[in-house]
Amino acid sequence: MEANLKAKSIADYRIHERDTGSADVQIALLTQRINRLTEHLQQNQKDHGSRRGLIVMVGKRRRLLDYLNRTNHDRYVAITKRLKLRK
């Protein structure tokens, strides 16, 4: 089931037909994982290993968003609106 969600996210956020690793796709996949892990941590508050992994993922997504903002601001605005990351 997780593979289907990942494939769907890649298909939704890719820039061209064979795109699997652009910043947009990576941000979408990280957001998906962050949301799932956040739900897990609400149930398992003492899982500090997973909490550290979440912090690492959030930092990686932040760096990717900063990169996208520097290189292509229009794509940055589009992806943040689409993923509802900024208000």
N, C-alpha and C positions, 0 to 999 in steps of 0.2 A: 504494500500500500504506500509506503514512504517513497518508493521509486517512482510511482505514478505521480505523486505530488511534486517531486523534484523535476520530473520530465515536463510536467505541465508548467511549472514555474519557468523553466528554461525556455519553453516554447512561447510563453507569454512575454518574456522580457528580453529575448534575444534581438540583436540589431540586424543580423542578416541570417540567411538560411542555415549556415553551419556554425553559428556562434554558440559556444558553450562556456566561455570564460571571460566575457567582457565585464567591465565594472558593474554594469546594470544587472547582469545575471548573478554575479557574485553577491551584490547587495541584496537582491531579492531572496537568494537562497539563505544568506546569513539571517535575514529578517525572519524567515520562516523558522529556522532553527532556534533563534532567540525567543520567538513567541512560544514555541513548544517547551523550551527549557524554563521559561518564566512560569508557565503553568505547572510544570513539574516541581519547581522550587516553592510554589505556594503550598503544595501538598507536603513537601519534604524539606522543612526549613533547616534541618541540620545537615543537609548534604552540601558540605563546604567544597568538595571537589568539583561538583557540578556548578556551584556558584562561581568558582574561579574560572571555569571554562566559559561561563556566560560573560564574565567581565572581559575575557580575552576576545570573545567574538564581538562584543559591543565595540571594543577598541579597534578591531580590524574593520568593522563596518564603518566606523567614524573616519578612519584613514581613507578608505575607498571613497566615501562621500566627499571628503576634502579634496581628493585627487580629481574627482569628477567635477566638482565646483570650480577648480582651477582650470581644467582643460576644456570643459564644455558645460557652461552654466545652464544652457537650455535643457540638456539631458538631466542635469542635477535637479532642476526645478520639477521636471516631469516625473522623475523617479520618486522624489520625496512626496509629491502630491499623490501619486499612484499607490504608494505604500503607506501613506498617512503618517509620515515620520515627523513632519513639521506642520505647525498650524499657522 
